[in-house]
Amino acid sequence: MTIPAGAGNTRRQIKLVKNFRTTVVHMLPSYARILGEYLRSGGEDPRDLPLRVAIVGAEPYTEEYRRRIEKLFDITVYNSYGLSEMNGPGVGFECMEQNGLHIWEDAYLTEIVDPKTGAPMPDEEVGELVITSLCREGMPILRCRTRDLTRFLPGECACGRVHRRMDRILGRTDDMFIIKGINVYPMQIEEVIMTFPEVEQNYMILLENDNVSDTMRVKVEVRDEYFVEDMRILQNLQKAIARRLHAEILLTPHVELVESNSLPRTEGKAVRVQDLRCNK
C-alpha cells in the first residue's frame, strides 16, 4: 500500500512511518537528514524505525551523502530521477547494484548535449540531459532541456538489465556561479566537505563582495563531539577543509565552522547558496 504524504510536518511523517510500519520511503535526501535530526533531538534512534529502503531524488547529492543517510537509518538508499513535466519521478531508477540509473527507454528518448552549443556529447562526458516523451498523447514534450548535468555510463549493468544507464545528477547548468573568473558548482563544495567525518550534513555557501572583489564564505556544521573548547582542533579542521576546497575549485574560500543545527533548515529542497553580491 502506498501512503501519500507531502514534504513537511516532520512529526506527522514519523507518526505515519511508525503506525503503518512503513518499510520504504521516497523523499528528498536533505529531508532524510531533517528526519534523523528530529528523532535524535527527541532521544530516539533513527535506526529503530521499521524502514529498510529509501528512494531519494529531486536534488543533487553526493555518494558520501548517500552513505551517511544509509548509516543514519541503517537502510539501503537508491537514487531516482524524474521531472514534473515528465509525470514525476518516472524517468530513471537505480537497481540493486546502485551503479547508475536505468532509464525507462520504452517511455523516454534521452540525449546528453553540450549546454552551450546543444551538440551531442560522447558517452562518459558530462553534459545537459535532454528528454523526449514517447508515450504521451495529450501533451507530448520534444527535446526538453532539463538543465540537469549528468553523463551516460558505458557497458552493461551487473543486474542484467539492458536499458541505458545514466550517472547521478551532478548539478544544474543554472546552479553554477562565477567567482573571480572561475566556474564553481555547489556539488564540488559538497563533495569535498562530506569527506570529513567531523562535519554534519548541513552547509551553506555565501557569495559576498568586500567592495574590492567577490568573496566566497562556506559555513559548515561540525558534529558536537568535535566542537570543543580546544580551538586548535577546530583551526586545524578549518585549514584542512580550505586546502581541500582550493585543490578542487582553485579558490580558497573562507571556511567558517559552526555548531550542529545552527544553519537554516528547509523541509523542501535544500538551499545551499546565498548570493549576497547584488546587495552591494
C-alpha positions as CSV (number, residue, x, y, z in Angstrom):
1,M,0.0,0.0,0.0
2,T,1.2,3.5,-0.9
3,I,0.7,6.3,1.7
4,P,1.0,9.7,0.0
5,A,2.4,12.4,2.3
6,G,3.9,15.7,1.1
7,A,7.1,17.3,2.5
8,G,6.9,19.0,5.8
9,N,5.2,18.3,9.2
10,T,8.0,16.0,10.3
11,R,6.2,14.9,13.4
12,R,3.3,13.6,11.3
13,Q,5.6,11.9,8.9
14,I,7.3,9.9,11.7
15,K,3.9,9.0,13.1
16,L,2.8,7.6,9.7
17,V,6.0,5.5,9.5
18,K,5.5,4.1,12.9
19,N,1.8,3.5,12.7
20,F,1.9,1.8,9.3
21,R,5.2,0.1,9.9
22,T,6.5,1.7,6.7
23,T,9.4,-0.1,5.2
24,V,10.1,2.0,2.1
25,V,10.1,5.8,1.7
26,H,10.6,8.1,-1.2
27,M,11.9,11.5,-0.2
28,L,14.4,14.3,-0.6
29,P,18.0,13.4,0.6
30,S,18.2,16.6,2.6
31,Y,14.8,15.8,4.3
32,A,16.2,12.5,5.4
33,R,18.7,14.4,7.4
34,I,15.9,16.5,8.9
35,L,14.0,13.3,9.9
36,G,17.1,11.9,11.6
37,E,17.8,15.1,13.5
38,Y,14.2,15.3,14.7
39,L,14.3,11.8,16.1
40,R,17.7,12.3,17.8
41,S,16.5,15.6,19.4
42,G,13.7,13.6,20.9
43,G,16.0,10.9,22.3
44,E,15.1,8.3,19.6
45,D,17.4,6.3,17.4
46,P,16.6,6.7,13.7
47,R,17.7,3.1,13.2
48,D,14.7,1.9,15.3
49,L,12.2,2.8,12.6
50,P,10.9,-0.1,10.5
51,L,12.5,1.4,7.3
52,R,14.5,-0.9,5.1
53,V,14.8,1.1,1.9
54,A,14.8,4.8,0.9
55,I,14.4,6.1,-2.7
56,V,15.7,9.6,-2.9
57,G,16.0,12.3,-5.6
58,A,14.7,15.7,-6.7
59,E,18.0,17.4,-5.7
60,P,21.7,16.8,-6.4
61,Y,23.6,15.0,-3.7
62,T,27.0,13.1,-3.5
63,E,27.7,9.5,-3.0
64,E,29.1,10.2,0.5
65,Y,25.8,11.9,1.4
66,R,24.0,8.7,0.4
67,R,26.2,6.6,2.6
68,R,25.5,9.0,5.5
69,I,21.8,8.5,5.1
70,E,22.3,4.7,5.0
71,K,24.3,4.8,8.2
72,L,21.9,7.2,9.9
73,F,18.8,4.9,9.4
74,D,20.6,1.6,8.8
75,I,18.9,1.2,5.4
76,T,19.7,0.9,1.7
77,V,19.3,4.1,-0.3
78,Y,18.6,4.1,-4.1
79,N,18.7,7.1,-6.4
80,S,15.8,8.1,-8.6
81,Y,15.2,10.8,-11.3
82,G,12.3,12.4,-12.9
83,L,10.6,15.7,-13.7
84,S,7.1,17.1,-13.2
85,E,6.9,17.7,-16.9
86,M,7.6,14.0,-17.5
87,N,5.0,12.7,-15.0
88,G,7.1,12.9,-11.8
89,P,9.9,10.5,-10.8
90,G,9.5,8.1,-13.7
91,V,12.5,8.6,-15.9
92,G,15.2,6.5,-14.3
93,F,15.8,4.4,-11.1
94,E,18.8,2.6,-9.7
95,C,18.7,-1.2,-9.4
96,M,20.2,-3.3,-6.6
97,E,23.7,-2.6,-7.9
98,Q,23.5,1.2,-7.0
99,N,25.6,1.9,-10.1
100,G,23.7,4.3,-12.2
101,L,20.1,4.9,-13.0
102,H,18.4,2.7,-15.6
103,I,16.5,5.0,-18.0
104,W,13.0,3.8,-19.0
105,E,13.8,3.8,-22.7
106,D,10.4,2.4,-23.7
107,A,8.9,5.7,-22.5
108,Y,11.7,8.3,-23.0
109,L,14.3,9.2,-25.5
110,T,17.3,10.7,-23.7
111,E,20.3,12.7,-25.0
112,I,23.3,14.3,-23.4
113,V,24.3,17.6,-25.1
114,D,26.7,20.5,-24.7
115,P,24.8,23.0,-22.5
116,K,26.2,25.9,-24.7
117,T,26.0,24.6,-28.2
118,G,23.4,21.8,-28.0
119,A,25.8,19.4,-29.7
120,P,25.7,15.7,-28.7
121,M,28.3,14.7,-26.1
122,P,30.2,11.4,-26.2
123,D,29.3,8.7,-23.6
124,E,31.1,9.2,-20.3
125,E,31.3,13.0,-20.8
126,V,29.2,15.3,-18.7
127,G,26.5,17.4,-20.4
128,E,22.9,18.6,-20.1
129,L,20.2,15.9,-20.2
130,V,17.6,16.3,-22.9
131,I,14.4,14.2,-22.8
132,T,11.7,13.4,-25.3
133,S,8.5,11.7,-24.2
134,L,7.5,8.7,-26.4
135,C,4.1,7.6,-24.9
136,R,2.3,10.8,-24.0
137,E,-0.5,11.8,-26.4
138,G,-2.2,14.7,-24.6
139,M,0.9,16.8,-24.1
140,P,4.0,15.3,-25.8
141,I,7.3,17.0,-24.9
142,L,10.0,17.1,-27.5
143,R,13.7,17.6,-26.6
144,C,13.0,19.1,-23.2
145,R,16.1,20.9,-21.9
146,T,16.3,19.8,-18.3
147,R,19.3,21.9,-17.2
148,D,20.4,18.8,-15.2
149,L,24.1,17.7,-15.7
150,T,24.9,14.0,-16.0
151,R,26.5,11.5,-18.3
152,F,25.7,8.1,-19.9
153,L,27.5,5.2,-18.2
154,P,29.3,2.7,-20.5
155,G,28.8,-1.1,-20.5
156,E,26.0,-3.3,-19.2
157,C,24.9,-3.4,-15.6
158,A,25.6,-6.5,-13.5
159,C,21.9,-6.8,-12.8
160,G,21.3,-7.9,-16.4
161,R,19.0,-5.1,-17.5
162,V,19.9,-3.6,-20.8
163,H,18.3,-0.2,-20.6
164,R,20.9,2.6,-20.9
165,R,22.2,3.9,-17.5
166,M,23.0,7.5,-16.6
167,D,25.0,8.8,-13.7
168,R,23.5,10.6,-10.7
169,I,22.7,14.3,-11.3
170,L,26.0,16.1,-10.8
171,G,24.5,19.6,-10.7
172,R,22.5,22.0,-12.8
173,T,23.5,24.4,-15.5
174,D,21.8,27.2,-13.6
175,D,23.4,26.2,-10.3
176,M,26.9,27.3,-11.5
177,F,28.2,30.6,-10.2
178,I,31.3,32.5,-11.2
179,I,33.6,34.0,-8.7
180,K,37.0,35.6,-9.6
181,G,36.6,34.3,-13.1
182,I,36.2,30.6,-12.0
183,N,33.2,28.5,-12.6
184,V,32.1,26.7,-9.5
185,Y,29.2,24.1,-8.9
186,P,27.8,23.6,-5.4
187,M,28.2,19.9,-5.7
188,Q,32.0,20.4,-5.9
189,I,31.8,22.0,-2.4
190,E,29.7,19.2,-1.0
191,E,31.9,16.5,-2.4
192,V,34.8,17.9,-0.5
193,I,33.0,18.7,2.7
194,M,31.4,15.3,3.0
195,T,34.8,13.6,3.1
196,F,35.5,14.9,6.5
197,P,33.9,12.7,9.2
198,E,33.9,15.6,11.7
199,V,31.3,17.6,9.8
200,E,27.5,17.3,9.7
201,Q,25.5,17.1,6.5
202,N,24.4,20.8,6.5
203,Y,26.4,23.6,5.0
204,M,25.9,27.0,3.3
205,I,27.8,28.8,0.6
206,L,27.7,32.6,0.9
207,L,28.7,34.8,-2.1
208,E,29.7,38.3,-1.0
209,N,31.5,41.4,-2.1
210,D,34.0,43.3,0.1
211,N,33.9,46.4,-2.1
212,V,37.1,45.2,-3.8
213,S,36.2,41.8,-5.2
214,D,33.8,38.9,-4.9
215,T,34.4,36.5,-2.0
216,M,33.1,33.1,-1.0
217,R,32.3,32.0,2.5
218,V,31.5,28.4,3.4
219,K,29.7,27.7,6.6
220,V,30.0,24.1,7.8
221,E,28.2,22.5,10.7
222,V,30.5,20.4,12.9
223,R,29.5,17.4,15.0
224,D,29.0,18.1,18.7
225,E,31.9,15.8,19.7
226,Y,34.3,17.8,17.6
227,F,33.0,21.3,18.5
228,V,35.2,21.6,21.6
229,E,36.9,24.3,23.6
230,D,40.3,23.4,22.2
231,M,40.4,25.9,19.3
232,R,43.5,24.2,17.8
233,I,41.3,21.2,16.8
234,L,38.8,23.5,15.0
235,Q,41.5,25.6,13.4
236,N,43.3,22.5,12.0
237,L,40.0,21.3,10.6
238,Q,39.2,24.7,9.2
239,K,42.6,24.8,7.4
240,A,42.2,21.2,6.1
241,I,38.8,21.9,4.6
242,A,40.1,25.2,3.0
243,R,43.1,23.4,1.5
244,R,40.9,20.6,0.1
245,L,38.5,23.1,-1.4
246,H,41.3,25.0,-3.0
247,A,42.6,21.9,-4.6
248,E,39.1,21.2,-6.0
249,I,37.9,24.6,-7.2
250,L,41.2,26.6,-7.4
251,L,39.9,29.1,-4.9
252,T,40.5,29.5,-1.2
253,P,37.2,30.3,0.4
254,H,36.8,31.5,4.0
255,V,35.7,28.4,5.9
256,E,33.6,29.1,9.0
257,L,32.9,26.2,11.3
258,V,29.6,26.4,13.2
259,E,27.7,24.4,15.8
260,S,25.4,21.5,14.8
261,N,21.8,22.5,13.9
262,S,22.7,26.2,13.7
263,L,22.2,26.7,10.0
264,P,18.8,27.3,8.5
265,R,16.7,24.2,7.6
266,T,14.1,23.8,4.9
267,E,11.6,20.9,4.6
268,G,11.6,21.3,0.9
269,K,14.6,21.2,-1.4
270,A,17.8,22.3,0.3
271,V,19.0,25.9,-0.4
272,R,22.8,25.7,-0.4
273,V,23.8,29.0,-2.0
274,Q,23.0,32.6,-0.9
275,D,24.3,35.2,-3.4
276,L,24.5,38.5,-1.4
277,R,26.6,40.3,-4.0
278,C,23.6,42.0,-5.5
279,N,23.1,43.9,-2.3
280,K,26.4,45.8,-2.8
